[in-house]
Amino acid sequence: MARTKNAASLDTRQRILDAALDQFHLRGYNGTSVQDLVDAAGAPKGTFYNHFASKQDLAVEALRVYSGIIGLDALAGPTVGSPRERIEGHLAHIVGLGLAVFAERGCLLANLAGEVPAHSEVVASAVGAYLDDWVTKLAGLIDEAKAAGELTTGMASTDLAELIVDAFEGGAVKAKATCSTEPILRFQRTVAQLLR
């Protein structure tokens, strides 16, 4: 018979996951130990392994949650508004996140992409999969906007989506490196000119 998790156990798991999102974003994957995570979560170290098989498994779960924070599911899910409005809403959302935290912390996807390939193939693969998913969903929405006559650009939808994601991630890295929101604002201005 499968053991059910009680509310306290689920709360501990969530606290560890919340701590991972914060600590990986602030200190990086390699700069964060399991002890750092349980300390930040206010949980005994032994409880970590009741909820996650390893730090890399926790990082993959944190990436899943982070993809929701940046709104990847909303790109392809049932939403309100025209395709162009959904694209503009997504871009406004990620720019808002960028202005709020990226000058200090960068984007978690970009941070991990630059840090983990040599250290965790599992986490690197998850980062790549989320970036690819972002491009695929955004390209699909660009296709919808073109079909609706809302975008007239001759650029291939996948190329435009790749450019947007790459420019955003590059802007997030530069925002963190320079402690400035200007790269995010430049991204916003530039992409607005591309979406015609």
N, C-alpha and C positions, 0 to 999 in steps of 0.2 A: 504494500500500500504506500503510495507516494505521501511524503511528509508535506504538510501545508505550512506556509510561512505565516507567522503571526504578525500583528501590526507593528510590534517593536522591531522585529527582524526586517520587515519591509522599510521601516523608517531608517534603520541603520544602513541598509543598502542604499537608500536614496541619499542619505547624508554623505556616504562615501562617494557616490556618483557626483553629487554637487561639489564636493571637495576636489574631485578629479578635474571637473570642468574649470574650476577656479585655479587650481595649482598647476595643471598642465598649461593653461593659458598664461599664467603669470611667470612660472619658473621653467617651463619646458618639460618634455617627457623625461629626458635624461637627468634633469636637475631636480626631479621629484621622486622621492623614495616611497615605498609602501608605508614606512613609518610616518613620513610627512603627510600622507593622505589620511591615515587613521587619526593622527594628531589633529589635523584640520577638521575632521569629521567628529572628533570627540568620541572615538570608538576604540576599544581594545584591539591591538594588532591581530590577534587570533581571529577576530570576527571578519577581517578582510577576506580570508580564504573560505569563509562560509558563503560568501556572495559572489566572489570573482576568482577564477582559476589562477589568474596572474595579472600583473600590472598591464601587460599588453592587451589582455582581454578587457580590462576596465577601460583602457584608452579607446578601443574599438567601440565600446558602448557609449563612451563620452562623445565620440565623433557622431554616432547616431543621433544623440540628443542635440548636439551642436548643429547638425544639418537641419533639424527642426527649428532651431532658434534663427537660423539665417533664411528660413522659409523655402527650402527646396521642395518639400511636399506640396506646398501651395501652388507651385508653378504648374503642376500637372493635375492637381486635384480640382474638385468642383468648387468654383469660386464665382464671385459676382464681378461683373464688368466685362468690357470687351477685351480681346487679346492685348491690344496696346495698353489699355488701362492696367491690366494685370502685370505686364512688363514694367510699366512705369511705377506701379505700386511696389513690385519686388525691388526695383532699383532704389526707390526712396527708402525702403526698409533697410537694405544693406548699407546704404550711405548713412542712414541714421545710426546704425550700429557702429559704422566706421568712425563717425564723428564722436560717438559716445565713448568708445573704448580702444580703438585701434592705435591711436597715437601713443597710448601707454602700453598696450599689450599685443597689438597686431591681431591678425585673424588666426584662430586656432588651426584651421586647415593649412594656411601658409606656413605657420610656425612649425607644425609637425612635418610638413613636406620638406622643409629645409633641414630638419634635425634627424628624423628617424630612419631614412633609407639604409644607412650603414648599421643600424642597431636593431631594428625590428622589421623584418619583411612583412609580418602580419599587419602591423600598424601602417607601414608605407603602402601596402596594397589597399587597405581601407581608405586611406587618404585619397589615393588615386581613383578609387571607385566612386567616392563622393564627388570629386571634381568632375569626373566623366559624367556622372548622373546629372550634375548641375548643368553642364553643357548640353546634354541630350534634352533635358526638360526645357531649358531656355530656347534651344533651337526649335523645338516643337511649337512653342508659343510664338516664336518669330514667324514660323511657317503659317500659323493661324492668322497672325496679324497681316501678313502679306495677302493671304487668301481673302481676307475681309477688306482689303484695300486700305488698311491703316498704315502700312509701311510700303514704301516704293523703292527701297534700296535694292540695287542689283547684286549686292554681296550675298554669297551663299549663306543660308541661315546658320549652318553649323560653323562656318568661318566667323560669322558675326558673334555667335554665342561664345566661341572659343576666345575671341578677342576681348569680349566683355569680361568673362571670368578671369582670363589672364591679366587684364589691365587692373581689375579690382584686386586680385591677390598681390600683384606687384605694388599697387598703391598702398595696400595694407602693410606690406613689408617696409616700404619707404616711410610711411607714416610712423611706424614703430621706430625705425632707425633714426629718424629726424625729430621725433617727439612733436610732430606737426600734423594737423588735419589737412593741410594744403593738398597732399597727394590724393586724398579722398575727394576733396572738392574739385580738383582737376579731373579726376575720373568722371565725376558727375557731369561736368561741363562738356567733356569730350564725348561721352556716350550719348548725351542729348543731341549732339550734332550728327552722330551716326544713325540715330533712329529716325529716319525720314521716310 
